Amino acid sequence: MKTLALTLLATAAMPLAVMPLAVMAQDAPATDDPQEQAEADSDRDEPSNDDFHNVIYVRAAGVDRLDLVAGTSVITGIALQRESSGQVGDILASLPGVSASGFAPGASRPILRGFGGDRVRVLNDGIGTLDASGASDDHAVAADPLIAERIEVLRGPAVLLYGSQAIGGAVNVVTKRIPPRMLDEPIHIDALAGFDTASNLREGGLSVDVPLGSYVSFHADASYRNTDDIEIPGFAASDLLRADLLADAAEEEEEGEFEEAEELREAANISGVLPNSYSETWSAGAGVAAFVGQNNFGVSFDYYDTTYGVPGAPGAGHHHGEEEGGAEVEEEEGEEAVSIGLRRYRFDMRAEFDLGTGFFDAVQTRAGWSDYTHTEFEGSEVGTVFDVGGVEGRVELVQTRRNGWGGSIGAQYSSIDFNAVGEEAYIPPNVTDTFALFTLQEVDFGRFELEGGARFETTSVTADTLGLERSFDTFSAAIGGGFNLFDDFRVGANLSRTQRAPTAAELYAEGPHIATQQFEVGDPALGIESSWGAEGYVRGEVGEVKINASIYRNWFSDFIFLSATGAEEDDLPVFTFRQQDADQWGAEAQVTFPLVEGRDFSLLGDLRGAYTHAELDSGEAVPRIPPLSLYGALEGRWAHFDLRGEVEWYDDQTNLAPLETPTESFAHVNLSLAWHPFEGEQNFTLLAQVNNVFDTEGRRATSFTKDFVPLPGRNFVLSARTSF
């Protein structure tokens, strides 16, 4: 593993050899990117969707000025402040087509169009997070939103730049840890602080950028976030789970087990506060970059640390699959609360060098190395330790744009060394190595634009303790076309053929997976998962009205899923990984429009909706698919203030997989008032919010823990953000 890491970093640094020539050719410091400055000035805007000429950092560096035919969603500025959360999934959940796994307040991963886990690639500045969040929903994403400059959601052909497994799409958390440009000011500071009542939140983040001479820029940041157990509107247990607990209590009482009956009733009646839902997170990082003309080289190092509680199912023990004297040992809920302590060290490198005016305009490299460990505690005792060593790097050649044609070709390598030791190590130690060649090409014919991507990937998944190794070669391609009916309004379609190699968990898992309350069994004989996809869309502006709508469908061959066998092991239902054809389709839309436009006052409307349906060839539903969701907002803006009211409505989910439980419909009403004290400036915002105004119970259909982890109740939030 160390040899691979050193080899990769050495390869990624090879462009340094051209640095002296680049310095001689261009001996002038870089200046600020005017597009980035324009984005900073638009912080008051809502999340953008496919702004035709936005700089999209998630894309291959150097391809960021190509239009993305498939579109992106970007959340930044006051919208990022309004949706502030410790986990990326919760921040993005209000965007059309995006949900969250919502396992616990300290662990929530994004779900795109019903896909989660390894079907969604989560990136940190364009490189994978290199953590264990894809292996289980109770594992936090090792990315800190508090120091994020923006968070992007990417779909379509350009996703192939980052992994063929990202069938749902990719999410990128963009920071400034490696300075993106040379400053033209003595110092730049960004700061954020926040408090709330539902979890007694205390959070703060600070980043500082300073120039070191004419060619070097330095960055440092730190953040801290602490919450207590969250307040909830009613009972922790859903109506269905409460009924089961109370029925069990009555049965125990009939048998004379009065103590057990009382414990079950207490579990059924937990309300007001969700036990063991606290979290504490802090991070720190620093980076430096040198800029000479169009060339730059930078490195960064950061540390991420979080500890959070894992709420237990009321009335259920946290079972460990041990036996003692022939009888199963089961830890009763409340005796040994489960928590996770996670720490991650990460090193990143970026290099970009100008190649002149030949066929290739620039060579760009990115590399990241991570040492990740998280420990699952049962009370104060260590239960299971997960160690992940990861390295990833990419080298890209950016083509010089000629006659409307531009693009990028490149190679990517990653290696993930996964090791779990303890009572719940249901996945054996394994190493996943991936090498890929990819390209993204775009041709602009004026009103018509064509974009295509392709990726060849070879993957090996080795479990030495089992004496097993599987290798897979996959090829994925996508093509999209967009036609501008008129300025800034486009209609188009995308077609894709994607292939995904099975993960180590899908191949080799065997044991109790407490997070999912299942005994999971992998299948080393699994084959490649393939799909055909099609999407049609309209997006752009008609006058002052902004529209972004799409319909999509995916046809899967050998879709990999967990299937209930009907058997039990260690008091858990046995699920095995199987393959079957599947069909998925859906639609999503967002429309923003002005209702009143005055000199001193404006009133804006914002409507959003999304629906996804997925079923197997047998007719069974794919589990944990988000239901129909609708969103409406009104925002009044005048002078120094923005007043916003929102209604989020989620339908019930009754299209269920075997052993899955339903969720009821619910609506949340949110209010916020933003104050910008300096007229004409957006560099300071004080934001007061009331979320879930009517203290309504809500549960995420996408969550494994939906029956005992509801969404927070009424929450008063106060936050301040400044940038100067």
Long-range contacts (C-beta under 8 A, 24 or more apart in sequence): 1-389, 1-391, 1-415, 1-417, 1-431, 4-391, 4-415, 4-433, 5-369, 5-391, 5-415, 8-367, 8-391, 8-392, 8-393, 8-413, 8-415, 9-349, 9-367, 9-369, 9-391, 9-393, 11-393, 11-395, 12-349, 12-351, 12-365, 12-366, 12-367, 12-393, 12-394, 12-395, 13-349, 13-351, 13-365, 13-367, 14-365, 14-395, 15-351, 15-353, 15-363, 15-365, 15-395, 16-297, 16-351, 18-353, 18-355, 18-363, 19-292, 19-295, 19-297, 19-353, 22-292, 22-293, 22-294, 22-295, 22-353, 22-354, 23-292, 23-293, 23-295, 25-293, 25-354, 25-356, 26-292, 26-293, 26-294, 26-295, 26-354, 27-292, 27-293, 28-292, 28-293, 29-182, 29-214, 29-215, 29-291, 29-292, 29-293, 30-181, 30-182, 30-291, 30-292, 30-293, 30-294, 30-296, 31-181, 31-182, 31-184, 32-181, 32-182, 32-183, 32-184, 33-180, 33-181, 36-180, 36-181, 39-76, 39-150, 40-682, 40-723, 41-682, 42-77, 43-76, 43-77, 43-78, 43-682, 43-685, 44-77, 44-78, 44-637, 44-642, 44-676, 44-682, 45-77, 45-79, 46-79, 46-592, 46-606, 46-635, 47-73, 47-74, 47-75, 47-76, 47-79, 47-95, 48-73, 48-74, 48-76, 49-73, 49-74, 49-539, 49-546, 49-548, 49-590, 50-539, 50-540, 50-548, 52-488, 52-490, 52-540, 56-152, 56-154, 57-125, 57-126, 57-150, 57-152, 57-172, 57-174, 58-123, 58-126, 58-152, 58-154, 58-158, 58-162, 58-170, 58-172, 58-174, 59-154, 59-158, 59-161, 59-440, 60-158, 60-161, 60-364, 60-396, 60-398, 60-408, 60-410, 60-440, 61-126, 61-350, 61-352, 61-364, 61-366, 61-396, 61-398, 62-352, 62-361, 62-362, 62-364, 62-396, 62-398, 62-408, 63-158, 63-161, 63-398, 63-406, 63-407, 63-408, 63-440, 63-442, 66-406, 66-407, 66-440, 66-442, 66-451, 67-442, 67-444, 67-449, 67-451, 67-482, 68-154, 68-156, 68-158, 68-451, 69-156, 69-157, 69-442, 69-449, 69-450, 69-451, 69-480, 69-481, 69-482, 69-492, 69-494, 70-154, 70-155, 70-156, 70-157, 70-158, 70-159, 70-451, 70-480, 70-494, 70-535, 70-537, 71-155, 71-156, 71-537, 71-539, 71-548, 71-550, 72-152, 72-153, 72-154, 72-155, 73-98, 73-152, 73-153, 74-150, 74-151, 74-152, 74-153, 75-150, 75-151, 75-152, 76-149, 76-150, 76-151, 77-682, 78-642, 78-674, 78-682, 78-685, 78-687, 78-721, 80-145, 80-148, 80-150, 80-151, 81-192, 81-685, 81-687, 81-719, 81-721, 82-644, 82-672, 82-687, 82-689, 84-145, 84-146, 84-192, 84-194, 84-203, 84-717, 84-719, 85-145, 86-145, 86-146, 86-203, 86-225, 86-227, 86-279, 86-281, 86-306, 87-140, 87-141, 87-145, 88-122, 88-141, 88-143, 88-145, 88-151, 88-171, 88-173, 89-141, 91-145, 91-151, 92-151, 92-153, 92-171, 94-608, 94-631, 94-648, 95-153, 95-608, 96-548, 96-588, 96-589, 96-590, 96-608, 96-609, 96-610, 96-631, 97-586, 97-588, 97-610, 97-612, 98-153, 98-610, 99-626, 99-629, 99-700, 99-702, 100-700, 100-702, 100-703, 101-137, 101-700, 101-702, 101-703, 101-704, 102-700, 102-702, 102-703, 102-705, 102-706, 102-709, 102-711, 103-137, 103-138, 103-310, 103-515, 103-703, 103-704, 103-705, 103-709, 104-138, 104-277, 104-308, 104-309, 104-310, 104-311, 104-705, 104-709, 105-199, 105-227, 105-230, 105-277, 105-278, 105-279, 105-308, 105-712, 106-140, 106-277, 106-278, 106-279, 106-281, 106-306, 106-308, 106-309, 106-310, 106-340, 107-133, 107-137, 107-138, 107-139, 107-140, 107-141, 107-308, 107-310, 107-340, 108-141, 109-133, 109-134, 109-137, 109-141, 110-153, 110-171, 111-168, 111-626, 111-702, 112-153, 112-155, 112-168, 112-169, 112-171, 113-168, 113-169, 113-552, 113-584, 113-586, 113-588, 113-612, 114-168, 114-584, 114-586, 114-612, 114-614, 114-622, 114-625, 114-626, 114-702, 115-167, 115-168, 115-169, 116-168, 116-624, 116-702, 118-165, 118-500, 118-503, 119-165, 119-166, 119-167, 119-168, 119-500, 120-166, 120-168, 120-169, 120-170, 120-171, 121-159, 121-162, 121-163, 121-165, 121-166, 121-169, 121-170, 121-171, 122-170, 122-171, 122-173, 123-162, 123-170, 123-171, 123-172, 123-173, 124-172, 124-173, 124-175, 124-346, 124-348, 124-368, 125-172, 125-173, 125-174, 125-175, 125-177, 125-178, 125-348, 125-366, 126-162, 126-172, 126-366, 126-394, 127-348, 127-366, 127-367, 127-368, 127-392, 127-393, 127-394, 128-163, 128-368, 128-390, 128-392, 128-414, 129-370, 130-346, 130-368, 130-369, 130-370, 130-372, 130-388, 130-390, 130-391, 130-392, 130-416, 131-344, 131-370, 131-372, 131-388, 131-390, 132-372, 132-374, 132-386, 132-388, 132-418, 134-503, 135-386, 135-418, 135-427, 135-503, 135-505, 136-513, 136-515, 136-516, 137-515, 137-516, 137-703, 137-704, 138-310, 138-340, 138-515, 139-340, 139-342, 139-374, 139-386, 140-306, 140-308, 140-340, 140-342, 140-374, 142-304, 142-342, 142-344, 142-346, 142-370, 142-372, 143-173, 143-304, 144-173, 144-205, 144-223, 144-281, 144-283, 144-304, 145-173, 146-192, 146-203, 146-204, 146-205, 146-223, 146-225, 146-283, 147-175, 147-177, 147-205, 147-207, 147-221, 147-223, 147-283, 147-285, 148-173, 148-174, 148-175, 149-174, 149-175, 149-176, 149-190, 150-174, 155-535, 156-451, 156-478, 156-480, 156-494, 156-496, 156-535, 157-440, 157-451, 157-452, 157-453, 157-478, 157-479, 157-480, 157-494, 157-496, 158-440, 158-451, 158-453, 159-453, 159-478, 160-438, 160-440, 160-453, 160-454, 160-455, 160-476, 160-477, 160-478, 160-498, 161-408, 161-410, 161-438, 161-440, 161-453, 161-455, 162-412, 163-436, 163-455, 163-457, 164-436, 164-455, 164-457, 164-474, 164-476, 164-498, 164-499, 164-500, 165-500, 165-501, 167-498, 167-500, 167-531, 167-533, 167-554, 175-221, 175-285, 176-207, 176-209, 176-219, 176-221, 176-287, 177-219, 177-221, 177-285, 177-286, 177-287, 177-300, 177-302, 177-348, 178-219, 178-287, 178-288, 178-289, 178-298, 178-299, 178-300, 178-348, 178-349, 178-350, 179-209, 179-217, 179-218, 179-219, 179-287, 179-288, 179-289, 179-298, 180-289, 181-217, 181-291, 182-211, 182-214, 182-215, 182-217, 182-291, 183-209, 183-210, 183-211, 183-217, 185-211, 186-210, 186-211, 188-723, 188-724, 189-722, 189-723, 189-724, 190-721, 190-722, 190-723, 191-720, 191-721, 191-722, 191-723, 192-719, 192-720, 192-721, 192-722, 193-719, 193-720, 194-717, 194-718, 194-719, 194-720, 195-717, 195-718, 195-719, 196-715, 196-716, 196-717, 196-718, 197-231, 197-714, 197-715, 197-716, 197-717, 198-230, 198-231, 198-691, 198-712, 198-713, 198-714, 198-715, 198-716, 199-227, 199-228, 199-229, 199-230, 199-231, 199-277, 199-278, 199-712, 199-715, 200-227, 200-228, 201-225, 201-226, 201-227, 201-717, 202-226, 202-227, 212-288, 215-290, 215-291, 215-292, 216-288, 216-289, 216-290, 216-291, 217-288, 217-289, 217-291, 218-286, 218-287, 218-288, 219-285, 219-286, 219-287, 219-288, 219-289, 219-300, 220-284, 220-285, 220-286, 220-287, 221-283, 221-284, 221-285, 221-286, 222-282, 222-283, 222-284, 222-285, 223-281, 223-282, 223-283, 223-284, 224-281, 224-282, 225-279, 225-280, 225-281, 225-282, 226-279, 226-280, 226-281, 227-277, 227-278, 227-279, 227-280, 228-278, 229-273, 229-274, 229-275, 229-276, 229-277, 229-278, 229-309, 230-273, 230-274, 230-277, 230-712, 230-713, 231-272, 231-273, 231-274, 231-712, 231-713, 231-714, 231-715, 232-271, 232-272, 232-273, 232-274, 232-697, 232-710, 232-711, 232-712, 232-713, 233-692, 233-695, 233-696, 233-697, 233-710, 233-713, 233-714, 234-271, 234-697, 234-710, 235-268, 235-269, 235-270, 235-271, 236-270, 236-271, 236-274, 236-275, 236-311, 236-314, 236-708, 236-709, 236-710, 237-267, 237-268, 237-270, 237-314, 237-707, 237-708, 238-661, 238-663, 238-699, 238-706, 238-707, 238-708, 238-710, 239-664, 240-661, 240-662, 240-707, 241-268, 241-313, 241-314, 241-661, 241-707, 241-708, 242-268, 245-314, 245-315, 248-315, 263-315, 263-332, 264-315, 267-314, 267-315, 267-333, 268-314, 268-315, 270-314, 274-311, 274-709, 274-710, 275-309, 275-311, 275-312, 275-334, 275-337, 276-309, 276-310, 276-311, 276-312, 276-337, 276-338, 276-339, 277-309, 277-311, 277-709, 278-308, 278-309, 279-306, 279-307, 279-308, 279-309, 280-306, 280-307, 280-308, 281-305, 281-306, 281-307, 281-308, 282-306, 287-348, 289-350, 293-354, 294-352, 294-353, 294-354, 294-362, 295-352, 295-353, 295-354, 296-350, 296-351, 296-352, 297-350, 297-351, 297-352, 298-349, 298-350, 298-351, 299-347, 299-348, 299-349, 299-350, 300-347, 300-348, 301-345, 301-346, 301-347, 301-348, 302-345, 302-346, 302-348, 303-343, 303-344, 303-345, 303-346, 304-342, 304-343, 304-344, 304-346, 305-342, 305-343, 305-344, 306-340, 306-341, 306-342, 307-339, 307-340, 307-341, 307-342, 308-339, 308-340, 309-337, 309-338, 309-339, 310-337, 310-338, 310-339, 310-340, 310-376, 310-515, 311-705, 311-708, 311-709, 312-337, 312-338, 312-708, 313-517, 313-705, 313-707, 313-708, 314-708, 316-517, 318-378, 318-514, 319-512, 319-514, 319-570, 319-571, 319-572, 320-378, 320-383, 320-423, 320-424, 320-512, 320-514, 321-423, 321-424, 321-511, 321-512, 321-570, 322-423, 328-570, 328-571, 330-571, 331-378, 335-379, 336-378, 336-379, 336-381, 337-379, 338-376, 338-377, 338-378, 338-383, 338-514, 339-376, 339-377, 340-374, 340-375, 340-376, 340-377, 341-374, 341-375, 341-377, 342-372, 342-373, 342-374, 342-375, 343-372, 343-373, 343-374, 344-370, 344-371, 344-372, 344-373, 345-370, 345-371, 346-370, 346-371, 357-400, 358-400, 359-399, 359-400, 360-397, 360-398, 360-399, 360-400, 361-398, 361-399, 361-400, 361-401, 362-397, 362-398, 363-395, 363-396, 363-397, 363-398, 364-395, 364-396, 364-398, 365-393, 365-394, 365-395, 365-396, 366-393, 366-394, 367-391, 367-392, 367-393, 367-394, 368-392, 368-393, 376-422, 376-424, 382-422, 383-422, 383-423, 383-424, 384-420, 384-421, 384-422, 384-423, 384-424, 384-425, 385-420, 385-421, 385-422, 386-418, 386-419, 386-420, 387-417, 387-418, 387-419, 387-420, 387-421, 388-416, 388-417, 388-418, 388-419, 389-416, 389-417, 390-414, 390-415, 390-416, 390-417, 391-415, 404-443, 404-444, 404-445, 404-446, 405-441, 405-442, 405-443, 405-444, 406-441, 406-442, 407-439, 407-440, 407-441, 407-442, 408-439, 408-440, 409-437, 409-438, 409-439, 410-437, 410-438, 410-439, 411-435, 411-436, 411-437, 411-438, 412-436, 412-438, 418-504, 424-511, 424-512, 424-513, 424-514, 425-511, 426-509, 426-510, 426-511, 426-512, 426-513, 426-520, 427-504, 427-505, 427-508, 427-509, 427-511, 428-463, 428-465, 428-466, 428-508, 428-510, 429-463, 429-464, 429-465, 430-461, 430-462, 430-463, 430-504, 430-508, 431-460, 431-461, 431-462, 431-464, 432-459, 432-460, 432-461, 432-462, 432-503, 432-504, 433-459, 433-460, 433-462, 434-458, 434-459, 447-483, 447-484, 448-481, 448-482, 448-483, 448-484, 449-481, 449-482, 449-483, 449-484, 449-490, 449-492, 450-479, 450-480, 450-481, 451-479, 451-480, 451-481, 451-482, 452-477, 452-478, 452-479, 452-480, 453-477, 453-478, 453-479, 454-478, 457-501, 459-501, 461-501, 461-502, 461-503, 461-504, 461-507, 461-508, 463-504, 463-507, 463-508, 466-508, 466-524, 468-507, 468-508, 468-524, 470-502, 470-507, 470-524, 472-501, 472-502, 472-528, 474-499, 474-500, 474-501, 474-528, 475-499, 478-533, 480-535, 484-540, 488-540, 488-541, 489-538, 489-539, 489-540, 489-541, 489-542, 489-547, 490-537, 490-538, 490-539, 490-540, 491-536, 491-537, 491-538, 492-536, 492-537, 493-534, 493-535, 493-536, 493-537, 494-533, 494-534, 494-535, 494-537, 495-532, 495-533, 495-534, 496-531, 496-532, 496-533, 496-534, 497-530, 497-531, 497-532, 497-533, 498-530, 498-531, 498-533, 499-528, 499-529, 499-530, 499-531, 500-528, 500-529, 500-530, 500-560, 501-528, 501-529, 502-526, 502-527, 502-528, 502-529, 502-560, 502-577, 505-577, 506-560, 506-577, 507-577, 509-577, 512-569, 512-570, 512-572, 515-704, 516-575, 516-704, 517-572, 517-573, 517-704, 518-562, 518-572, 518-573, 518-574, 518-575, 519-568, 519-569, 519-570, 519-572, 519-573, 519-574, 519-575, 520-562, 520-575, 520-576, 520-577, 521-574, 521-575, 521-576, 521-577, 522-576, 522-577, 523-576, 523-577, 523-578, 526-560, 526-577, 526-579, 527-558, 527-579, 528-558, 529-556, 529-557, 529-558, 529-559, 529-560, 529-579, 530-556, 530-557, 530-558, 531-555, 531-556, 531-557, 531-559, 544-593, 544-594, 544-597, 545-591, 545-592, 545-593, 545-594, 546-590, 546-591, 546-592, 546-593, 547-589, 547-590, 547-591, 548-589, 548-590, 548-591, 549-587, 549-588, 549-589, 549-590, 549-591, 550-587, 550-588, 550-589, 551-585, 551-586, 551-587, 552-585, 552-586, 552-587, 553-583, 553-584, 553-585, 554-583, 554-584, 554-585, 555-581, 555-583, 556-581, 556-582, 556-583, 556-584, 557-581, 559-616, 559-622, 561-616, 561-622, 561-623, 562-623, 563-658, 564-658, 564-659, 573-659, 580-616, 580-617, 580-618, 581-616, 581-617, 582-614, 582-615, 582-616, 582-617, 582-622, 583-614, 583-615, 583-617, 584-612, 584-613, 584-614, 584-615, 584-622, 585-612, 585-613, 585-614, 586-610, 586-611, 586-612, 586-613, 587-611, 595-634, 600-638, 600-639, 601-636, 601-637, 601-638, 602-636, 602-637, 602-638, 603-634, 603-635, 603-636, 603-637, 604-634, 604-635, 604-636, 604-637, 605-632, 605-633, 605-634, 606-631, 606-632, 606-633, 606-634, 606-635, 607-631, 607-632, 607-633, 608-632, 613-655, 615-655, 620-657, 620-658, 621-655, 621-656, 621-657, 621-660, 622-657, 623-656, 623-657, 623-660, 624-657, 624-660, 624-701, 624-702, 624-703, 624-704, 625-653, 625-655, 625-701, 625-702, 626-650, 626-653, 626-700, 626-701, 626-702, 627-651, 627-652, 627-653, 627-663, 627-665, 627-701, 639-679, 640-675, 640-676, 640-677, 640-679, 641-673, 641-674, 641-675, 641-676, 642-672, 642-673, 642-674, 642-676, 643-671, 643-672, 643-673, 643-674, 644-671, 644-672, 644-673, 644-674, 645-669, 645-670, 645-671, 646-670, 646-671, 646-672, 650-698, 650-701, 653-701, 661-706, 661-707, 663-699, 663-700, 663-701, 663-706, 664-699, 666-696, 666-697, 666-698, 666-699, 667-696, 668-692, 668-693, 668-696, 668-698, 668-711, 669-693, 669-694, 669-696, 683-722, 683-723, 683-724, 684-720, 684-721, 684-722, 684-723, 684-724, 685-720, 685-721, 685-722, 686-718, 686-719, 686-720, 687-717, 687-718, 687-719, 687-720, 687-721, 688-716, 688-717, 688-718, 689-715, 689-716, 689-717, 689-718, 689-719, 690-714, 690-715, 690-716, 690-717, 691-715, 691-717
